[in-house]
Amino acid sequence: MDSIASFFKEEKDFLYIRGQELIINNLLTNTDFSAEKIADLTGVSVDFVRTVQRKLTGKAD
């Protein structure tokens, strides 16, 4: 796996991002955590959490 690390950035992979979105969706729907708390727990930006939250509520950009 290390041999492809110079060609592949997992943070840019659509499946990696989709997984993050699923986790954030679950946290948004099953907890009362704030966007800041979810961002801290998942290691993403607050803006990313709010984007997922807008998609979840049907208010996508």
MMTF fields as JSON, N, C-alpha, C and O atoms, coordinates in Angstrom:
{
  "mmtfVersion": "1.0.0",
  "mmtfProducer": "UNKNOWN",
  "numBonds": 243,
  "numAtoms": 244,
  "numGroups": 61,
  "numChains": 1,
  "numModels": 1,
  "chainsPerModel": [1],
  "groupsPerChain": [61],
  "chainIdList": ["A"],
  "bondAtomList": [4, 2, 8, 6, 12, 10, 16, 14, 20, 18, 24, 22, 28, 26, 32, 30, 36, 34, 40, 38, 44, 42, 48, 46, 52, 50, 56, 54, 60, 58, 64, 62, 68, 66, 72, 70, 76, 74, 80, 78, 84, 82, 88, 86, 92, 90, 96, 94, 100, 98, 104, 102, 108, 106, 112, 110, 116, 114, 120, 118, 124, 122, 128, 126, 132, 130, 136, 134, 140, 138, 144, 142, 148, 146, 152, 150, 156, 154, 160, 158, 164, 162, 168, 166, 172, 170, 176, 174, 180, 178, 184, 182, 188, 186, 192, 190, 196, 194, 200, 198, 204, 202, 208, 206, 212, 210, 216, 214, 220, 218, 224, 222, 228, 226, 232, 230, 236, 234, 240, 238],
  "bondOrderList": [1, 1, 1, 1, 1, 1, 1, 1, 1, 1, 1, 1, 1, 1, 1, 1, 1, 1, 1, 1, 1, 1, 1, 1, 1, 1, 1, 1, 1, 1, 1, 1, 1, 1, 1, 1, 1, 1, 1, 1, 1, 1, 1, 1, 1, 1, 1, 1, 1, 1, 1, 1, 1, 1, 1, 1, 1, 1, 1, 1],
  "groupList": [{"groupName": "MET", "atomNameList": ["N", "CA", "C", "O"], "elementList": ["N", "C", "C", "O"], "formalChargeList": [0, 0, 0, 0], "bondAtomList": [1, 0, 2, 1, 3, 2], "bondOrderList": [1, 1, 2], "singleLetterCode": "M", "chemCompType": "L-PEPTIDE LINKING"}, {"groupName": "ASP", "atomNameList": ["N", "CA", "C", "O"], "elementList": ["N", "C", "C", "O"], "formalChargeList": [0, 0, 0, 0], "bondAtomList": [1, 0, 2, 1, 3, 2], "bondOrderList": [1, 1, 2], "singleLetterCode": "D", "chemCompType": "L-PEPTIDE LINKING"}, {"groupName": "SER", "atomNameList": ["N", "CA", "C", "O"], "elementList": ["N", "C", "C", "O"], "formalChargeList": [0, 0, 0, 0], "bondAtomList": [1, 0, 2, 1, 3, 2], "bondOrderList": [1, 1, 2], "singleLetterCode": "S", "chemCompType": "L-PEPTIDE LINKING"}, {"groupName": "ILE", "atomNameList": ["N", "CA", "C", "O"], "elementList": ["N", "C", "C", "O"], "formalChargeList": [0, 0, 0, 0], "bondAtomList": [1, 0, 2, 1, 3, 2], "bondOrderList": [1, 1, 2], "singleLetterCode": "I", "chemCompType": "L-PEPTIDE LINKING"}, {"groupName": "ALA", "atomNameList": ["N", "CA", "C", "O"], "elementList": ["N", "C", "C", "O"], "formalChargeList": [0, 0, 0, 0], "bondAtomList": [1, 0, 2, 1, 3, 2], "bondOrderList": [1, 1, 2], "singleLetterCode": "A", "chemCompType": "L-PEPTIDE LINKING"}, {"groupName": "PHE", "atomNameList": ["N", "CA", "C", "O"], "elementList": ["N", "C", "C", "O"], "formalChargeList": [0, 0, 0, 0], "bondAtomList": [1, 0, 2, 1, 3, 2], "bondOrderList": [1, 1, 2], "singleLetterCode": "F", "chemCompType": "L-PEPTIDE LINKING"}, {"groupName": "LYS", "atomNameList": ["N", "CA", "C", "O"], "elementList": ["N", "C", "C", "O"], "formalChargeList": [0, 0, 0, 0], "bondAtomList": [1, 0, 2, 1, 3, 2], "bondOrderList": [1, 1, 2], "singleLetterCode": "K", "chemCompType": "L-PEPTIDE LINKING"}, {"groupName": "GLU", "atomNameList": ["N", "CA", "C", "O"], "elementList": ["N", "C", "C", "O"], "formalChargeList": [0, 0, 0, 0], "bondAtomList": [1, 0, 2, 1, 3, 2], "bondOrderList": [1, 1, 2], "singleLetterCode": "E", "chemCompType": "L-PEPTIDE LINKING"}, {"groupName": "LEU", "atomNameList": ["N", "CA", "C", "O"], "elementList": ["N", "C", "C", "O"], "formalChargeList": [0, 0, 0, 0], "bondAtomList": [1, 0, 2, 1, 3, 2], "bondOrderList": [1, 1, 2], "singleLetterCode": "L", "chemCompType": "L-PEPTIDE LINKING"}, {"groupName": "TYR", "atomNameList": ["N", "CA", "C", "O"], "elementList": ["N", "C", "C", "O"], "formalChargeList": [0, 0, 0, 0], "bondAtomList": [1, 0, 2, 1, 3, 2], "bondOrderList": [1, 1, 2], "singleLetterCode": "Y", "chemCompType": "L-PEPTIDE LINKING"}, {"groupName": "ARG", "atomNameList": ["N", "CA", "C", "O"], "elementList": ["N", "C", "C", "O"], "formalChargeList": [0, 0, 0, 0], "bondAtomList": [1, 0, 2, 1, 3, 2], "bondOrderList": [1, 1, 2], "singleLetterCode": "R", "chemCompType": "L-PEPTIDE LINKING"}, {"groupName": "GLY", "atomNameList": ["N", "CA", "C", "O"], "elementList": ["N", "C", "C", "O"], "formalChargeList": [0, 0, 0, 0], "bondAtomList": [1, 0, 2, 1, 3, 2], "bondOrderList": [1, 1, 2], "singleLetterCode": "G", "chemCompType": "PEPTIDE LINKING"}, {"groupName": "GLN", "atomNameList": ["N", "CA", "C", "O"], "elementList": ["N", "C", "C", "O"], "formalChargeList": [0, 0, 0, 0], "bondAtomList": [1, 0, 2, 1, 3, 2], "bondOrderList": [1, 1, 2], "singleLetterCode": "Q", "chemCompType": "L-PEPTIDE LINKING"}, {"groupName": "ASN", "atomNameList": ["N", "CA", "C", "O"], "elementList": ["N", "C", "C", "O"], "formalChargeList": [0, 0, 0, 0], "bondAtomList": [1, 0, 2, 1, 3, 2], "bondOrderList": [1, 1, 2], "singleLetterCode": "N", "chemCompType": "L-PEPTIDE LINKING"}, {"groupName": "THR", "atomNameList": ["N", "CA", "C", "O"], "elementList": ["N", "C", "C", "O"], "formalChargeList": [0, 0, 0, 0], "bondAtomList": [1, 0, 2, 1, 3, 2], "bondOrderList": [1, 1, 2], "singleLetterCode": "T", "chemCompType": "L-PEPTIDE LINKING"}, {"groupName": "VAL", "atomNameList": ["N", "CA", "C", "O"], "elementList": ["N", "C", "C", "O"], "formalChargeList": [0, 0, 0, 0], "bondAtomList": [1, 0, 2, 1, 3, 2], "bondOrderList": [1, 1, 2], "singleLetterCode": "V", "chemCompType": "L-PEPTIDE LINKING"}],
  "groupTypeList": [0, 1, 2, 3, 4, 2, 5, 5, 6, 7, 7, 6, 1, 5, 8, 9, 3, 10, 11, 12, 7, 8, 3, 3, 13, 13, 8, 8, 14, 13, 14, 1, 5, 2, 4, 7, 6, 3, 4, 1, 8, 14, 11, 15, 2, 15, 1, 5, 15, 10, 14, 15, 12, 10, 6, 8, 14, 11, 6, 4, 1],
  "groupIdList": [1, 2, 3, 4, 5, 6, 7, 8, 9, 10, 11, 12, 13, 14, 15, 16, 17, 18, 19, 20, 21, 22, 23, 24, 25, 26, 27, 28, 29, 30, 31, 32, 33, 34, 35, 36, 37, 38, 39, 40, 41, 42, 43, 44, 45, 46, 47, 48, 49, 50, 51, 52, 53, 54, 55, 56, 57, 58, 59, 60, 61],
  "secStructList": [7, 4, 4, 4, 6, 6, 6, 7, 7, 4, 4, 4, 7, 2, 2, 2, 2, 2, 2, 2, 2, 2, 2, 2, 2, 2, 2, 2, 2, 2, 7, 7, 7, 7, 2, 2, 2, 2, 2, 2, 2, 2, 6, 1, 7, 2, 2, 2, 2, 2, 2, 2, 2, 2, 2, 2, 2, 6, 7, 7, 7],
  "xCoordList": [0.819, 0.0, 0.866, 0.479, 1.996, 2.87, 3.364, 3.66, 3.457, 3.986, 3.057, 3.523, 1.769, 0.857, 0.538, -0.205, 1.077, 0.774, 1.165, 0.535, 2.193, 2.594, 1.647, 1.669, 0.823, -0.111, -1.545, -2.373, -1.841, -3.211, -3.335, -2.619, -4.231, -4.508, -5.898, -6.898, -5.966, -7.258, -8.246, -9.453, -7.766, -8.661, -9.396, -10.429, -8.878, -9.5, -10.342, -11.042, -10.289, -11.013, -12.504, -12.91, -13.327, -14.765, -15.375, -16.344, -14.842, -15.378, -15.026, -15.829, -13.841, -13.428, -14.34, -14.804, -14.591, -15.453, -16.876, -17.54, -17.346, -18.699, -18.826, -19.853, -17.786, -17.788, -17.86, -18.573, -17.12, -17.181, -18.591, -19.115, -19.197, -20.546, -21.541, -22.426, -21.396, -22.298, -22.153, -23.147, -20.923, -20.679, -21.265, -21.903, -21.046, -21.568, -23.093, -23.729, -23.686, -25.154, -25.67, -26.641, -25.017, -25.438, -25.317, -26.208, -24.228, -24.052, -25.078, -25.578, -25.392, -26.371, -27.774, -28.531, -28.123, -29.489, -29.68, -30.8, -28.612, -28.765, -28.205, -28.274, -27.653, -27.136, -27.599, -28.186, -27.334, -27.622, -26.315, -26.272, -25.254, -23.961, -24.033, -24.764, -23.273, -23.183, -22.292, -21.565, -22.362, -21.512, -20.037, -19.215, -19.709, -18.327, -17.85, -16.723, -18.705, -18.364, -18.192, -17.25, -19.083, -18.98, -17.709, -17.025, -17.397, -16.166, -14.951, -14.019, -14.964, -13.857, -13.742, -12.638, -14.862, -14.858, -14.416, -13.739, -14.801, -14.526, -13.28, -12.835, -12.71, -11.485, -11.699, -10.81, -12.882, -13.173, -13.463, -13.537, -13.627, -13.924, -15.397, -16.241, -15.682, -17.057, -17.853, -19.033, -17.214, -17.882, -18.323, -19.411, -17.484, -17.848, -19.06, -19.958, -19.095, -20.235, -21.489, -22.553, -21.385, -22.557, -23.033, -24.233, -22.111, -22.492, -23.277, -24.302, -22.789, -23.502, -24.86, -25.851, -24.909, -26.157, -27.167, -28.354, -26.714, -27.611, -28.141, -29.315, -27.275, -27.715, -28.768, -29.747, -28.552, -29.463, -30.841, -31.862, -30.862, -32.133, -32.769, -33.851, -32.094, -32.645, -32.396, -33.031, -31.483, -31.159, -29.772, -29.004, -29.449, -28.131, -27.955, -28.92, -26.717, -26.375, -26.836, -26.615],
  "yCoordList": [-1.19, 0.0, 1.259, 2.268, 1.219, 2.387, 2.757, 3.923, 1.778, 2.062, 2.948, 3.648, 2.938, 3.797, 5.09, 5.929, 5.252, 6.426, 7.724, 8.757, 7.684, 8.906, 9.253, 10.387, 8.322, 8.547, 8.742, 9.285, 8.314, 8.211, 8.912, 8.582, 9.867, 10.554, 10.127, 10.482, 9.378, 8.857, 9.966, 9.765, 11.135, 12.235, 12.758, 13.415, 12.476, 12.916, 11.814, 12.077, 10.61, 9.476, 9.616, 9.893, 9.422, 9.62, 8.618, 8.95, 7.412, 6.437, 6.816, 6.612, 7.363, 7.845, 8.987, 9.023, 9.92, 11.061, 10.589, 11.09, 9.633, 9.087, 8.437, 8.574, 7.738, 7.139, 8.186, 8.016, 9.272, 10.364, 10.947, 11.225, 11.128, 11.669, 10.754, 11.234, 9.452, 8.514, 8.578, 8.563, 8.649, 8.753, 10.045, 10.052, 11.138, 12.432, 12.427, 12.957, 11.835, 11.704, 10.989, 11.425, 9.891, 9.134, 9.961, 9.933, 10.693, 11.523, 12.654, 13.003, 13.221, 14.306, 13.814, 14.512, 12.628, 12.142, 11.406, 11.338, 10.857, 10.021, 10.631, 10.017, 11.828, 12.506, 13.948, 14.423, 14.628, 16.066, 16.868, 17.983, 16.29, 16.963, 18.16, 18.146, 19.179, 20.342, 20.018, 19.024, 20.875, 20.703, 20.753, 20.029, 21.597, 21.719, 20.428, 19.988, 19.831, 18.584, 17.453, 16.668, 17.358, 16.315, 16.498, 15.524, 17.737, 18.005, 17.564, 16.974, 17.851, 17.458, 15.933, 15.39, 15.254, 13.799, 13.089, 12.063, 13.638, 12.972, 13.472, 12.864, 14.57, 15.088, 15.813, 15.848, 16.395, 17.177, 18.609, 18.919, 19.48, 20.876, 21.045, 20.225, 22.113, 22.439, 22.721, 22.381, 23.332, 23.597, 22.3, 22.241, 21.258, 19.968, 19.385, 18.852, 19.479, 18.975, 19.748, 19.151, 21.054, 21.862, 21.574, 21.619, 21.283, 20.902, 19.596, 19.474, 18.62, 17.344, 17.574, 16.957, 18.451, 18.75, 19.381, 19.06, 20.269, 20.884, 19.834, 19.863, 18.909, 17.823, 16.967, 16.541, 16.725, 15.874, 16.517, 15.829, 17.811, 18.515, 18.944, 19.531, 18.65, 19.008, 20.429, 20.928, 21.091, 22.483, 22.585, 23.487, 21.657, 21.649, 22.903, 23.491, 23.291, 24.505, 24.456, 25.405],
  "zCoordList": [0.0, 0.0, 0.0, -0.589, 0.63, 0.653, -0.732, -0.994, -1.623, -2.95, -3.771, -4.67, -3.489, -4.237, -3.493, -4.003, -2.325, -1.508, -2.197, -1.971, -3.032, -3.719, -4.865, -5.343, -5.318, -6.417, -5.938, -6.67, -4.744, -4.262, -2.92, -1.974, -2.837, -1.58, -1.113, -1.738, -0.032, 0.414, 0.741, 0.608, 1.165, 1.493, 0.266, 0.399, -0.925, -2.17, -2.818, -3.796, -2.304, -2.877, -2.607, -1.478, -3.646, -3.485, -2.51, -1.828, -2.426, -1.472, -0.032, 0.879, 0.17, 1.486, 1.927, 3.067, 1.004, 1.311, 1.572, 2.48, 0.786, 0.984, 2.363, 3.028, 2.783, 4.112, 5.204, 6.193, 5.024, 5.995, 6.048, 7.126, 4.879, 4.839, 5.561, 6.268, 5.383, 6.056, 7.568, 8.294, 8.036, 9.474, 10.018, 11.07, 9.297, 9.738, 9.706, 10.617, 8.674, 8.631, 9.869, 10.488, 10.225, 11.411, 12.675, 13.524, 12.808, 13.999, 14.037, 15.107, 12.887, 12.84, 13.177, 13.853, 12.715, 12.923, 14.247, 14.753, 14.813, 16.007, 17.282, 18.347, 17.183, 18.376, 18.371, 17.398, 19.45, 19.491, 19.513, 20.033, 18.944, 18.883, 17.938, 16.947, 18.26, 17.384, 16.187, 16.186, 15.171, 13.993, 14.389, 13.827, 15.343, 15.807, 16.482, 16.258, 17.3, 17.984, 16.977, 17.088, 15.999, 14.978, 14.15, 13.834, 13.8, 13.054, 13.855, 13.309, 15.145, 16.015, 16.11, 16.061, 16.243, 16.376, 15.089, 15.142, 13.95, 12.675, 11.971, 10.998, 12.445, 11.839, 10.527, 9.676, 10.363, 9.164, 9.584, 10.773, 8.59, 8.902, 9.261, 8.899, 9.974, 10.324, 9.042, 8.955, 8.063, 6.787, 6.112, 5.54, 6.175, 5.587, 6.294, 5.643, 7.616, 8.39, 8.016, 7.851, 7.882, 7.544, 6.113, 5.842, 5.209, 3.848, 3.86, 3.189, 4.628, 4.752, 5.407, 5.016, 6.391, 7.083, 6.123, 6.182, 5.245, 4.264, 3.285, 2.914, 2.868, 1.982, 2.675, 2.061, 3.956, 4.731, 4.879, 4.842, 5.043, 5.236, 3.925, 3.916, 2.815, 1.51, 1.096, 0.167, 1.767, 1.447, 0.828, 1.162, -0.076, -0.727, -1.563, -2.051, -1.712, -2.476, -3.903, -4.655]
}
